[in-house]
Amino acid sequence: MFTSTNQHGVHSPFVYDYVTKCLYSKKKYPNTKTLNILLKSIAYFEIKNVFIHKNDENIKNSITSHFPHIHFDKKTFDIIYFDTPINATLNLINIQNNTMIIINDIHHSSKNTAAWERIKNTEQVIITIDMFYCGAVFFRKKQAREHFKIRI
């Protein structure tokens, strides 16, 4: 059984602000739920460098149509997108303290859910937010390790 909360169950100021000012913002992009969260996150964090796993041109085009200043070819990334948790190889990417990862389909199958659990338990992962159809991962070293399930 899934249990989740809204912003009132979040005690981390960073996550509370992300949920209330980004995820719950009225701005909607005409895309899937996960891509909508990706675009909202790009706007909220003022992202400049994005990595799209599998170099998905549809996702890149959607991003650049809303944010033409985005770069996809840098060596460090502000936000990373994976289409499934199975493809999310955290040790292969240049991850910094403020890097965010968005992973689609975290509960699509038992393999995806198991991969999501492995990601959550990775040592350098500090904050995860499970939004059922996708998840967000943060590496904020000065923050307490926490895992959230948020209703969107």
C-alpha positions as a printed NumPy array, in Angstrom:
array([[  0.   ,   0.   ,   0.   ],
       [  1.27 ,   3.438,  -0.895],
       [  1.162,   6.181,   1.682],
       [  1.921,   9.711,   0.67 ],
       [  1.602,  13.214,   1.959],
       [  1.198,  16.716,   0.67 ],
       [  3.297,  19.745,   1.62 ],
       [  2.024,  19.656,   5.217],
       [  3.868,  16.398,   5.922],
       [  7.215,  17.777,   4.753],
       [  9.6  ,  19.064,   7.426],
       [ 12.556,  19.879,   5.18 ],
       [ 12.488,  23.578,   4.135],
       [ 14.218,  22.702,   0.84 ],
       [ 11.673,  20.006,  -0.046],
       [  8.731,  22.071,   1.242],
       [  9.719,  24.96 ,  -1.044],
       [ 10.25 ,  22.598,  -3.985],
       [  6.828,  20.996,  -3.459],
       [  4.867,  24.21 ,  -2.867],
       [  6.627,  26.591,  -5.263],
       [  7.459,  24.153,  -8.051],
       [  5.431,  20.946,  -8.041],
       [  2.2  ,  22.577,  -6.863],
       [  2.635,  25.701,  -8.993],
       [ -0.237,  26.505, -11.311],
       [  2.036,  26.558, -14.353],
       [  1.327,  23.5  , -16.503],
       [  3.256,  22.439, -19.546],
       [  1.329,  20.457, -22.19 ],
       [  3.169,  17.166, -21.684],
       [  3.146,  13.96 , -19.682],
       [  3.186,  14.268, -15.895],
       [  6.878,  13.419, -15.667],
       [  7.882,  15.823, -18.43 ],
       [  5.733,  18.494, -16.787],
       [  7.699,  17.982, -13.552],
       [ 10.982,  18.103, -15.483],
       [ 10.001,  21.417, -17.116],
       [  8.715,  22.903, -13.85 ],
       [ 11.977,  21.881, -12.147],
       [ 14.058,  23.478, -14.905],
       [ 12.155,  26.731, -14.382],
       [ 12.203,  26.578, -10.576],
       [ 15.923,  25.823, -10.204],
       [ 16.893,  28.029, -13.194],
       [ 18.64 ,  25.064, -14.803],
       [ 21.241,  25.689, -17.489],
       [ 22.707,  22.214, -18.227],
       [ 20.589,  19.119, -18.83 ],
       [ 21.471,  15.485, -19.53 ],
       [ 18.793,  13.366, -21.207],
       [ 19.539,   9.655, -21.064],
       [ 19.236,   8.036, -24.498],
       [ 19.397,  11.532, -26.018],
       [ 15.609,  11.568, -26.578],
       [ 14.969,  14.238, -29.229],
       [ 11.278,  14.646, -28.294],
       [ 12.194,  15.529, -24.717],
       [ 15.015,  17.82 , -25.869],
       [ 12.667,  19.609, -28.274],
       [ 10.061,  20.053, -25.551],
       [ 12.684,  21.506, -23.207],
       [ 14.189,  23.879, -25.768],
       [ 10.746,  25.069, -26.901],
       [ 10.2  ,  26.421, -23.373],
       [ 13.83 ,  27.111, -22.406],
       [ 15.943,  27.952, -25.469],
       [ 19.006,  28.745, -23.285],
       [ 19.421,  25.111, -22.122],
       [ 22.652,  23.252, -22.93 ],
       [ 22.78 ,  19.479, -23.438],
       [ 26.488,  19.105, -24.167],
       [ 28.281,  20.22 , -21.   ],
       [ 30.426,  17.953, -18.821],
       [ 28.529,  18.771, -15.636],
       [ 24.762,  18.777, -15.344],
       [ 22.239,  20.598, -13.181],
       [ 19.468,  18.131, -13.938],
       [ 19.525,  14.609, -15.349],
       [ 16.552,  12.734, -16.801],
       [ 16.236,   8.946, -17.043],
       [ 13.333,   7.176, -18.74 ],
       [ 13.387,   4.312, -16.2  ],
       [ 15.152,   3.637, -12.897],
       [ 16.8  ,   0.596, -14.472],
       [ 18.759,   2.956, -16.741],
       [ 19.746,   5.297, -13.906],
       [ 23.425,   4.53 , -13.374],
       [ 24.428,   7.022, -10.722],
       [ 28.144,   6.238, -10.812],
       [ 28.548,   6.991, -14.522],
       [ 27.619,  10.662, -14.407],
       [ 29.351,  13.747, -13.092],
       [ 27.12 ,  14.421, -10.083],
       [ 27.532,  17.565,  -8.022],
       [ 25.989,  18.607,  -4.711],
       [ 23.113,  20.488,  -6.373],
       [ 22.476,  18.024,  -9.196],
       [ 18.905,  16.763,  -9.479],
       [ 17.84 ,  13.543, -11.166],
       [ 14.313,  12.89 , -12.406],
       [ 13.463,   9.271, -13.134],
       [ 10.33 ,   8.234, -15.002],
       [  8.229,   5.092, -14.371],
       [  9.628,   4.252, -10.929],
       [  6.663,   1.937, -10.164],
       [  5.855,   0.763, -13.699],
       [  7.062,  -2.785, -12.938],
       [  8.556,  -4.738, -10.07 ],
       [ 12.002,  -4.382, -11.715],
       [ 11.585,  -0.602, -11.841],
       [ 10.452,  -0.464,  -8.212],
       [ 13.439,  -2.584,  -7.153],
       [ 15.791,  -0.303,  -9.132],
       [ 14.196,   2.753,  -7.482],
       [ 14.796,   1.206,  -4.048],
       [ 18.475,   0.604,  -4.934],
       [ 18.813,   4.23 ,  -6.008],
       [ 17.202,   5.44 ,  -2.761],
       [ 19.697,   3.373,  -0.775],
       [ 22.759,   4.608,  -2.683],
       [ 25.125,   6.265,  -0.207],
       [ 25.471,   9.628,  -1.963],
       [ 21.68 ,  10.018,  -2.425],
       [ 20.377,  12.328,   0.322],
       [ 16.793,  13.177,  -0.672],
       [ 14.33 ,  11.263,  -2.805],
       [ 10.804,  12.278,  -3.666],
       [  8.487,   9.526,  -4.868],
       [  5.629,  11.019,  -6.908],
       [  4.381,   7.54 ,  -7.885],
       [  4.852,   7.86 , -11.655],
       [  8.288,   9.451, -11.317],
       [ 10.919,  10.176,  -8.709],
       [ 13.329,  12.991,  -7.927],
       [ 16.787,  12.46 ,  -6.437],
       [ 18.962,  15.097,  -4.748],
       [ 22.562,  14.938,  -3.459],
       [ 22.5  ,  17.84 ,  -0.974],
       [ 25.384,  16.989,   1.373],
       [ 24.401,  19.416,   4.16 ],
       [ 20.891,  18.015,   4.453],
       [ 19.523,  15.138,   6.511],
       [ 18.892,  11.944,   4.565],
       [ 15.142,  11.658,   3.908],
       [ 12.726,   9.938,   1.553],
       [  9.368,  11.481,   0.734],
       [  6.216,  10.276,  -1.011],
       [  4.335,  13.284,  -2.314],
       [  0.886,  13.441,  -3.902],
       [  0.93 ,  15.513,  -7.055]])
